[in-house]
Amino acid sequence: MRGAMEASVAELESGSLIMSLRTQLGSVFLSQSDDHGDTWTLAQPSGLKAPESCTCLRRIPGTNNLILFWNDSLYNPKHHHYGERSPLSGAVTKDEGKTWRHLGSLATGNSEFTNLSCTFLSTGKAVVTYMRSTPPFSRTAIDLRAAIIDGAWFHT
């Protein structure tokens, strides 16, 4: 297949880096670097099911917890991009990606949600931007969307 694509990198409190990767293998994959990105561990599945779609991985400010935004959708090798790109969901890990807790969905419905970016504001809120295409994969009606998420959501 095409391999790993569209990496998203977060720095852990220790200074190590962790990267989430888009793949065609049915899961978000993760890799780590302890030498500032010169070398990386062999990417491993995170345990989070996913179609071929990008992710956004960030460390939650003031913690060593990570937040991942991705499409929490079943892998379907017969589907365009190996599954639906809906819903757009968030999950948090407190152990550097070994286990994840699903927090909920930011966007759902008969649309494609992709091309993610995310950043934290000084207020503790996060802004997640993404593309919405309705109907999915048609690319005839594309909207740029933004979700503003209260910081309390990451700690529920």
BELURKA-V353979 format. One line per field, one symbol per residue. ss: DSSP state (~ for helix, > for strand, _ for the rest). Layout:
ss: ???
//
This chain:
ss: ____>>>>>>>_____>>>>>>____>>>>>>>__________>>>>>>______>>>>______>>>>>>________~~~_____>>>>>>_______>>>>>>>____>>>>>>>>>_____>>>>>>>>________>>>>>>>>_~~~~~_
//
